[in-house]
Amino acid sequence: MNTLDRELSTRLARLRAQGLNRELRRIDSAQSPRIVLGGRVFLNFSSNDYLGLANDGALKQAAVAALHRYGAGAGASRLICGSLAPYHELEEAIAQFKGTEAALTFSTGYVTGIGALSALLGKNDIVILDRLVHASLIDGARLSGAKLRVFRHNDLNDLEAILKWAALVIHPPNPKEQAPPPRALIVTESVFSMDGDTAPLRAIADLKDRYGAWLMVDEAHATGLYGPNRRGLAEEMGVSDRIDVQMGTLGKALGASGGFISGSRILIDYLINQARSFIFSTAPVPSAAAAATAAIRFVQSEAGERRRNLLWERIDELSSSRWADGGRRPSAIFPIIVGDETKAVQAADALRESGIFVPAIRYPTVARGASRLRLTLTAAHTRLDIAHALSVLESVLDLGSQMDRHHLALKSGI
């Protein structure tokens, strides 16, 4: 071993001891409610393919047609070798779907957050994040160089206190010449990816207006599922037109891959010129863009509405279980908090032994000591799938609780 490998082996051993080691598991099937892992079929509750579109015939047909016409790759950045038609068709579809003037697509959701935030903010600006936003938004805020402030999750009082402080920074009693003047940007998700709860978007928009801030909302886990036109939670809450920067993904309910920003034409033109993750990335494969366009058309159709309604039926079925948090707005994400990282891995292993594939979510994805099983539902799950999963969960988690109680009794000398 060279010195690098010796050092990395030590670090990996430390991760294993903490229950934080991760590994890739090869899946030999398409994403669906049933996946093939190691030659065995598992009931899959790990996917964000909420509407069951990742393996849908309409998306595959669109992807194949684009593959034959435009080839397997884009060749370079869209600003270098030209911008293929499927990207423009997709962006026009997104803008129409989201009810905005324009949209811009990126190769992944992660680089969407990084690119947008680092383009919009500079060292004199202030970025205010909900504590539980996605890593791409945290990393983008850091890369921007802006003053970073974090408010307690969905805590409007904490957010307002930071906005009051920001107002004094932006409009000091004795201002100095500064060009351009600093701005404050609030960043939140609409549906939070690891907890499945929702942001109070209307109240956040009120605070944004009151203090003259900008607002960016990531609708990754809401697009296609909420609102009369399935645009997302912002539409359902009636605040879409008060959000300056709407972010979303093409790889969850839309079943394809990539991310997007939608908003004003000026915003999109600015990002084309300043978002480094867009400028310096090879464009996504054209077949993925074509598949995403087909997904948006499907979501807007009557068949898309029926598919969404089917998902909400499944959500209602799981919401009635003792594992669901009945005090929050429903979503397709059901976290079961385990706490200890090692115990979360053991619970996920026990579920796999019983043929259920559910991931153990651990630090740094969630806080230390907040590890969990994260169940996600899709419209392709059946009532029998959910009933079986609940039955297995009962046995696995109740057994774990009994073992914990036995361990505590031994430690107490009972």
C-alpha positions as CSV (number, residue, x, y, z in Angstrom):
1,M,0.0,0.0,0.0
2,N,1.2,3.5,-0.7
3,T,0.8,6.2,1.9
4,L,-2.4,7.5,0.4
5,D,-4.1,4.1,0.5
6,R,-2.9,3.5,4.1
7,E,-4.4,6.8,5.2
8,L,-7.7,6.2,3.3
9,S,-7.9,2.7,4.8
10,T,-7.7,4.2,8.3
11,R,-10.4,6.7,7.4
12,L,-12.7,4.0,6.0
13,A,-12.2,1.8,9.1
14,R,-13.3,4.8,11.2
15,L,-16.4,5.2,9.1
16,R,-17.2,1.5,9.5
17,A,-16.8,1.8,13.3
18,Q,-19.2,4.7,13.3
19,G,-21.8,2.9,11.2
20,L,-21.3,5.4,8.4
21,N,-19.7,3.3,5.7
22,R,-21.5,3.2,2.4
23,E,-21.3,0.9,-0.6
24,L,-22.8,0.6,-4.0
25,R,-25.3,-2.1,-4.6
26,R,-25.7,-3.3,-8.2
27,I,-29.3,-3.4,-9.4
28,D,-29.9,-5.6,-12.4
29,S,-33.4,-4.2,-13.3
30,A,-35.1,-1.0,-14.1
31,Q,-36.4,1.3,-11.2
32,S,-39.8,0.0,-10.3
33,P,-41.6,-1.3,-7.2
34,R,-39.6,-4.5,-7.6
35,I,-35.8,-4.5,-8.2
36,V,-33.3,-7.3,-8.7
37,L,-30.3,-7.2,-6.4
38,G,-27.8,-10.1,-6.3
39,G,-30.2,-12.3,-8.3
40,R,-33.0,-11.8,-5.7
41,V,-36.2,-9.7,-6.2
42,F,-36.9,-7.1,-3.6
43,L,-39.9,-4.9,-2.9
44,N,-38.5,-1.4,-3.4
45,F,-39.4,1.5,-1.1
46,S,-36.3,3.5,-1.8
47,S,-37.0,5.3,-5.1
48,N,-38.1,8.9,-5.7
49,D,-39.8,7.8,-8.9
50,Y,-43.1,9.0,-7.3
51,L,-45.3,8.7,-10.4
52,G,-43.7,5.5,-11.7
53,L,-42.4,7.2,-14.9
54,A,-38.8,6.1,-14.9
55,N,-39.6,2.9,-16.7
56,D,-42.7,4.2,-18.5
57,G,-43.2,3.3,-22.2
58,A,-43.8,6.9,-23.3
59,L,-40.6,8.2,-21.8
60,K,-38.6,5.3,-23.2
61,Q,-40.1,5.8,-26.7
62,A,-39.2,9.5,-26.6
63,A,-35.7,8.8,-25.4
64,V,-35.1,6.2,-28.1
65,A,-36.4,8.6,-30.8
66,A,-34.0,11.3,-29.6
67,L,-31.1,8.8,-29.4
68,H,-31.6,7.8,-33.1
69,R,-31.9,11.4,-34.2
70,Y,-29.3,13.2,-32.0
71,G,-27.0,10.5,-30.9
72,A,-25.7,9.4,-27.5
73,G,-24.0,12.6,-26.4
74,A,-24.1,16.4,-26.7
75,G,-20.5,16.8,-27.7
76,A,-19.7,19.8,-25.4
77,S,-21.2,22.6,-23.4
78,R,-24.3,24.1,-25.0
79,L,-22.4,27.4,-25.4
80,I,-19.6,25.7,-27.2
81,C,-20.9,23.4,-29.9
82,G,-24.5,24.6,-30.1
83,S,-27.6,23.8,-28.2
84,L,-29.5,20.8,-29.4
85,A,-33.3,21.1,-30.1
86,P,-34.4,18.7,-27.3
87,Y,-33.0,21.1,-24.6
88,H,-35.0,24.0,-26.0
89,E,-38.1,21.9,-26.3
90,L,-37.7,20.8,-22.7
91,E,-37.1,24.3,-21.4
92,E,-40.2,25.6,-23.2
93,A,-42.2,22.7,-21.8
94,I,-40.9,23.4,-18.2
95,A,-41.7,27.2,-18.5
96,Q,-45.2,26.5,-19.8
97,F,-45.7,23.8,-17.1
98,K,-44.5,26.0,-14.2
99,G,-46.2,29.2,-15.5
100,T,-43.0,31.2,-15.9
101,E,-41.4,33.2,-18.7
102,A,-38.5,30.9,-19.2
103,A,-36.5,27.9,-17.8
104,L,-32.9,26.6,-17.9
105,T,-31.9,22.9,-17.5
106,F,-28.7,21.5,-15.9
107,S,-27.2,18.1,-16.1
108,T,-28.1,17.2,-12.4
109,G,-30.2,18.7,-9.6
110,Y,-27.0,19.1,-7.6
111,V,-25.2,21.3,-10.1
112,T,-28.5,23.3,-10.5
113,G,-28.3,24.5,-6.9
114,I,-24.6,25.1,-7.0
115,G,-24.8,27.0,-10.3
116,A,-27.8,29.2,-9.5
117,L,-26.6,30.3,-6.0
118,S,-23.0,31.0,-6.9
119,A,-24.2,33.0,-9.9
120,L,-26.8,35.1,-8.0
121,L,-24.8,35.9,-4.9
122,G,-21.5,37.5,-4.1
123,K,-19.4,38.3,-1.0
124,N,-21.4,41.3,-0.1
125,D,-24.7,39.5,-0.2
126,I,-26.5,37.4,2.5
127,V,-28.0,33.9,1.9
128,I,-30.4,32.6,4.5
129,L,-31.0,28.8,4.5
130,D,-33.4,26.6,6.2
131,R,-31.3,24.2,8.3
132,L,-32.6,21.1,6.4
133,V,-32.1,22.2,2.8
134,H,-30.4,19.9,0.3
135,A,-26.6,19.7,0.2
136,S,-26.5,21.3,-3.2
137,L,-28.0,24.5,-1.8
138,I,-25.6,24.5,1.2
139,D,-22.7,24.0,-1.1
140,G,-23.9,26.6,-3.6
141,A,-24.3,29.1,-0.8
142,R,-20.8,28.4,0.4
143,L,-19.3,28.7,-3.1
144,S,-21.0,32.0,-3.6
145,G,-18.9,33.6,-0.9
146,A,-22.0,35.3,0.5
147,K,-22.6,35.8,4.3
148,L,-24.3,32.5,5.3
149,R,-27.0,32.4,7.9
150,V,-29.1,29.4,8.8
151,F,-32.6,29.5,10.4
152,R,-34.1,26.7,12.5
153,H,-36.1,24.3,10.4
154,N,-39.4,26.0,9.4
155,D,-39.0,28.5,12.3
156,L,-40.6,31.7,11.1
157,N,-39.5,33.7,14.2
158,D,-35.9,32.7,13.7
159,L,-36.1,33.5,10.0
160,E,-37.6,37.0,10.8
161,A,-34.9,37.7,13.3
162,I,-32.2,37.0,10.7
163,L,-34.1,39.1,8.1
164,K,-34.1,42.0,10.6
165,W,-30.4,41.7,11.1
166,A,-29.9,41.5,7.3
167,A,-32.0,44.6,6.8
168,L,-29.5,46.5,9.0
169,V,-26.6,45.2,7.0
170,I,-28.2,46.0,3.7
171,H,-29.5,49.4,4.8
172,P,-27.1,50.6,7.5
173,P,-27.8,54.0,9.3
174,N,-24.6,55.5,7.8
175,P,-24.3,53.8,4.4
176,K,-21.0,53.6,2.6
177,E,-20.7,53.6,-1.2
178,Q,-21.1,50.1,-2.4
179,A,-21.8,48.9,-5.9
180,P,-23.9,46.9,-6.4
181,P,-25.8,47.1,-3.1
182,P,-26.0,43.8,-1.1
183,R,-29.1,41.6,-1.3
184,A,-30.6,38.9,0.9
185,L,-31.8,35.6,-0.5
186,I,-34.0,33.1,1.4
187,V,-33.6,29.5,0.4
188,T,-35.9,26.6,1.3
189,E,-37.3,23.4,-0.1
190,S,-41.1,23.0,-0.4
191,V,-41.1,19.3,0.5
192,F,-38.0,18.3,2.5
193,S,-36.3,15.3,1.2
194,M,-35.4,13.5,4.4
195,D,-38.3,14.4,6.6
196,G,-41.1,14.6,4.1
197,D,-42.6,17.7,5.8
198,T,-43.4,20.9,4.0
199,A,-42.3,24.6,4.3
200,P,-44.8,27.3,5.3
201,L,-44.3,29.0,1.9
202,R,-47.1,31.6,2.2
203,A,-45.7,32.9,5.5
204,I,-42.1,32.8,4.2
205,A,-43.2,34.8,1.1
206,D,-44.8,37.3,3.4
207,L,-41.5,37.8,5.3
208,K,-39.6,38.0,2.0
209,D,-41.9,40.8,0.8
210,R,-41.8,42.6,4.2
211,Y,-38.0,42.7,4.3
212,G,-37.3,43.1,0.6
213,A,-35.5,39.8,0.2
214,W,-35.4,37.4,-2.7
215,L,-36.8,33.9,-2.4
216,M,-35.6,30.6,-3.9
217,V,-37.6,27.4,-3.5
218,D,-36.5,23.9,-4.4
219,E,-39.6,22.0,-5.5
220,A,-37.7,18.7,-6.2
221,H,-40.0,16.5,-4.2
222,A,-43.2,18.4,-4.9
223,T,-43.2,19.0,-8.7
224,G,-45.8,16.8,-10.3
225,L,-47.6,16.0,-7.0
226,Y,-49.2,19.1,-5.7
227,G,-51.4,21.9,-7.1
228,P,-54.3,21.9,-9.5
229,N,-51.8,21.8,-12.5
230,R,-49.3,19.5,-10.6
231,R,-46.7,22.3,-10.7
232,G,-45.8,21.9,-7.0
233,L,-46.5,23.0,-3.5
234,A,-46.1,26.7,-4.4
235,E,-49.0,26.4,-6.8
236,E,-51.1,24.6,-4.2
237,M,-50.4,27.4,-1.7
238,G,-51.0,30.2,-4.2
239,V,-47.5,31.8,-4.0
240,S,-45.8,30.7,-7.3
241,D,-45.7,34.3,-8.5
242,R,-44.0,35.5,-5.3
243,I,-41.1,33.1,-5.7
244,D,-38.2,34.7,-7.5
245,V,-36.2,31.5,-8.3
246,Q,-38.1,28.2,-8.7
247,M,-35.8,25.2,-8.7
248,G,-36.8,21.6,-9.5
249,T,-35.5,18.2,-10.7
250,L,-36.3,16.0,-13.7
251,G,-35.2,12.9,-11.9
252,K,-37.9,12.3,-9.3
253,A,-41.6,12.4,-10.2
254,L,-40.7,13.2,-13.8
255,G,-38.7,10.0,-14.0
256,A,-35.8,11.2,-16.1
257,S,-32.6,13.1,-15.0
258,G,-31.3,16.6,-14.6
259,G,-32.4,19.8,-12.8
260,F,-33.9,23.1,-13.8
261,I,-34.4,26.7,-12.8
262,S,-37.6,28.5,-13.9
263,G,-38.5,32.2,-13.6
264,S,-38.2,35.4,-15.5
265,R,-36.5,35.7,-18.9
266,I,-34.0,38.0,-17.3
267,L,-33.1,35.5,-14.6
268,I,-32.6,32.7,-17.2
269,D,-30.5,34.9,-19.5
270,Y,-28.3,35.9,-16.5
271,L,-27.8,32.2,-15.5
272,I,-26.8,31.3,-19.0
273,N,-24.0,33.9,-18.7
274,Q,-23.0,33.4,-15.1
275,A,-23.9,29.9,-13.8
276,R,-20.5,28.1,-14.0
277,S,-22.0,24.6,-13.6
278,F,-24.0,25.3,-16.7
279,I,-21.3,27.1,-18.7
280,F,-18.5,24.5,-18.1
281,S,-20.5,21.3,-18.2
282,T,-21.1,19.1,-21.2
283,A,-24.8,19.2,-21.9
284,P,-26.9,16.2,-20.7
285,V,-27.6,13.4,-23.2
286,P,-30.3,14.5,-25.6
287,S,-32.4,11.3,-24.9
288,A,-32.7,12.3,-21.2
289,A,-34.1,15.7,-22.2
290,A,-36.6,14.1,-24.6
291,A,-37.7,11.7,-21.9
292,A,-38.2,14.6,-19.5
293,T,-40.3,16.5,-22.0
294,A,-42.5,13.4,-22.5
295,A,-42.8,13.2,-18.7
296,I,-44.0,16.8,-18.4
297,R,-46.6,16.3,-21.1
298,F,-47.8,13.1,-19.3
299,V,-48.0,14.9,-15.9
300,Q,-50.2,17.6,-17.5
301,S,-52.6,15.0,-19.1
302,E,-55.7,13.3,-17.7
303,A,-53.6,10.1,-17.4
304,G,-51.1,12.1,-15.3
305,E,-53.8,13.3,-13.0
306,R,-55.0,9.7,-12.6
307,R,-51.5,8.6,-11.8
308,R,-51.1,11.3,-9.2
309,N,-54.4,10.4,-7.6
310,L,-53.3,6.8,-7.4
311,L,-50.1,7.9,-5.6
312,W,-52.2,9.9,-3.1
313,E,-54.3,6.8,-2.4
314,R,-51.2,4.9,-1.5
315,I,-50.0,7.8,0.6
316,D,-53.3,7.8,2.5
317,E,-52.9,4.0,3.2
318,L,-49.5,4.4,4.7
319,S,-50.5,7.6,6.5
320,S,-52.9,5.6,8.6
321,S,-50.1,3.4,10.0
322,R,-48.4,4.1,13.3
323,W,-45.1,4.9,11.5
324,A,-46.6,8.1,9.9
325,D,-46.6,11.6,11.5
326,G,-50.3,12.5,11.4
327,G,-49.5,16.1,12.4
328,R,-47.9,17.2,9.1
329,R,-49.1,17.7,5.5
330,P,-48.8,14.3,3.7
331,S,-46.1,13.6,1.2
332,A,-44.7,10.5,-0.4
333,I,-41.7,10.4,2.0
334,F,-42.1,8.6,5.3
335,P,-39.1,8.7,7.7
336,I,-38.9,6.3,10.6
337,I,-36.4,7.7,13.0
338,V,-34.0,5.1,14.5
339,G,-31.4,7.4,15.9
340,D,-28.2,5.4,16.2
341,E,-26.4,4.9,12.9
342,T,-25.4,1.3,13.5
343,K,-29.0,0.4,14.5
344,A,-30.4,2.1,11.4
345,V,-28.1,-0.1,9.2
346,Q,-29.1,-3.2,11.1
347,A,-32.8,-2.4,10.6
348,A,-32.2,-1.9,6.9
349,D,-30.3,-5.2,6.7
350,A,-33.1,-7.0,8.5
351,L,-35.7,-5.5,6.1
352,R,-33.6,-6.8,3.1
353,E,-33.4,-10.2,4.7
354,S,-37.2,-10.1,4.5
355,G,-37.2,-8.9,0.9
356,I,-37.9,-5.2,1.5
357,F,-35.4,-2.6,0.1
358,V,-35.4,0.5,2.3
359,P,-32.3,2.7,2.7
360,A,-30.7,3.6,6.1
361,I,-30.2,7.4,5.9
362,R,-27.2,8.5,8.1
363,Y,-24.9,11.4,8.7
364,P,-24.0,13.6,6.8
365,T,-27.3,13.3,5.0
366,V,-29.0,13.8,8.3
367,A,-27.7,15.0,11.7
368,R,-25.7,12.7,13.9
369,G,-28.1,10.6,16.0
370,A,-31.0,11.2,13.7
371,S,-30.5,8.2,11.4
372,R,-33.6,6.8,9.9
373,L,-35.3,4.4,7.5
374,R,-36.7,6.5,4.6
375,L,-39.7,4.9,2.9
376,T,-40.9,6.4,-0.3
377,L,-44.1,5.5,-2.1
378,T,-44.8,5.5,-5.8
379,A,-48.0,5.3,-7.8
380,A,-46.8,1.9,-9.0
381,H,-47.0,0.3,-5.6
382,T,-50.1,-1.7,-4.8
383,R,-52.2,-2.0,-1.6
384,L,-50.7,-5.5,-1.1
385,D,-47.2,-4.0,-1.4
386,I,-47.9,-1.5,1.3
387,A,-49.6,-4.1,3.6
388,H,-46.7,-6.4,3.3
389,A,-44.1,-3.7,4.0
390,L,-46.0,-2.6,7.1
391,S,-46.2,-6.2,8.3
392,V,-42.4,-6.6,7.9
393,L,-41.7,-3.2,9.5
394,E,-43.8,-4.2,12.5
395,S,-41.8,-7.4,13.1
396,V,-38.3,-5.9,12.4
397,L,-38.7,-2.7,14.4
398,D,-40.6,-4.3,17.3
399,L,-37.9,-6.9,17.5
400,G,-35.3,-4.1,17.6
401,S,-37.2,-2.4,20.4
402,Q,-37.4,-5.6,22.4
403,M,-33.6,-6.0,22.1
404,D,-33.1,-2.5,23.2
405,R,-35.3,-3.0,26.3
406,H,-33.5,-6.2,27.1
407,H,-30.1,-4.5,26.8
408,L,-31.2,-1.6,29.1
409,A,-32.5,-4.2,31.6
410,L,-29.2,-6.0,31.6
411,K,-27.3,-2.7,32.1
412,S,-29.6,-1.7,35.0
413,G,-29.2,-5.1,36.6
414,I,-32.9,-5.9,36.4
